[in-house]
Structure formats: C-alpha cells, structure tokens
Amino acid sequence: MFLEPIDFAQMYIEHKKNTIFKGKNQKDWDAKSKEMAPSMQKSSYVDEFISKMEINSEDVILDIGCGPGTLAIPLAKKVKQVIAIDFSKQMLEELEKYAKDEGITNITTYHIGWEDDWSFLPHIDIAVASRSMEVSDMQKALFKMSYIAKKACYLTYKVGGSYVDMDIVNYIQKPIVKKPDYWYIPLILYTKGYLASIAYIATKGSIKSYTKESFVSSLRWSFGSLSEDEEEKAKEYFDRFIEKEQKHPKPFKWAFISWKV
C-alpha cells in the first residue's frame, strides 16, 4: 500500500502530546457528571448517531466512555444488552439513575476505561465510542475496539482540531496547538486493512454563551486554563460579539466513523 512508509499511528501520538487540548481526568468528569446528564438525554446528536448504525434486537453493544447514558439508554431500548463502561464512577451513577427512571434493566455498567483489561467482558457484537476518543495512542484504542467487537465499530471524533471556535481563539490571543484531527482514524484503520466509512453530525458545541460567566467558564474548561489577560479578552469578546451582535460560538462537527470487523 502506498501509505506504508508513513507511520500515522506515531504521528498521532506526537501530535497528541503537543496539543493544548488535553483529555480530562476522572475527577474532572466526576465533577461534570450532574451538569452533563440532563443535557445529554434526547438530543438530535443521539438520534443521528443511532440512525447511522446497523443493529438488531439480539445485539450486545459495548458503549466505551458511556458518560451519563447518552447512547446507552436509547440503545438499550433497541438491543438485547448494553455493556456500559466509563472511568468516571459518577457518570456511571448518573446512567444507573436514568436507567432506573426509564425502567431499563438490560444495561450492565463497569467502572473501567481505555487502559483497563476488557478480557472479562461478555460477548460483544458492536463497539461504540461516542465523543470519547481522547486517547494517547489512537491505534491501540482502535485495535482494542476492533478486537472485542464481532460485527462492527462506530465512533465520533471532533472535526477541526479545536474545541473552541477559532474566531474566539484568535480574538483572545490564546496560543494553541490544535488537537489531532479526525483524518488520523481512517488512515490508521486503512494501513491495517480496515475500510472506514465517514459521515458527519453537527451539534451546538460545548462553549456556553447564555451568560458572560458561563462563556468564560466554558473556555476555561476547554483550554484547561486562562490567563488574566485572556479572561479579560474573553469577557470583551462576549460583550462585543455575543451580547451586542448575537454572534454565538460556531456549532461543532463530529466525524462519524464506522467499520466492519
């Protein structure tokens, strides 16, 4: 294959090390769980994601980085069983609460993540990873999904390399290195013989802009930190563009990537 001389897996690892957008840790997501749970239910993103999957009532699905049940709960209504895993215990507790409220009994949760042993998990037909691919080694994660799934894998990954609208980044003069973009994934899969399909899902994004405080707080969460000067510029951006011109942050696009195994 003409791509063999290019080590996309190692390129991803080096790129990921250098980006300003670092993955959040378990404590970060524990603290975010109660805020996230209500907004994750019944979204158009979920409807689009599931509509692009090939599933039947006898499937067992592994939901990797399941969060508060964004996909696990609606999928459980369509398939035999959902195995939901997350390294945030609080996220799993939110999922279990929502499942109980919905009367769902075919979800099994495990407090594990990408780096843990999955060998004890039951038979898995389909593996999904919805917006949960902030991994240090993409090839390792993709192969782990491919190995455990018997039929197919589905994931979404942010398009564009930044969780913050670049108009905002440039205005507040935040020096950034963008995160690895989604194209690494189909290329890594291709070099190992998997032919991925790609579609796109649009969402409103994670930068809140209904108040100045929520806007600055969202930027701080996405970047990891803001200097005093950057915070002042962020407040200025809110006053000038969001409040006066109603120019809200641009929506996200997620690459929906699937492959047969």
Helices and strands as residue ranges (DSSP letters): H 8-18, H 26-40, H 44-51, E 60-64, H 72-76, E 81-85, H 89-102, E 107-110, E 124-130, H 138-148, E 149-158, H 166-172, H 184-191, E 197-203, H 212-223, H 228-237, I 238-243, H 244-245, E 252-260
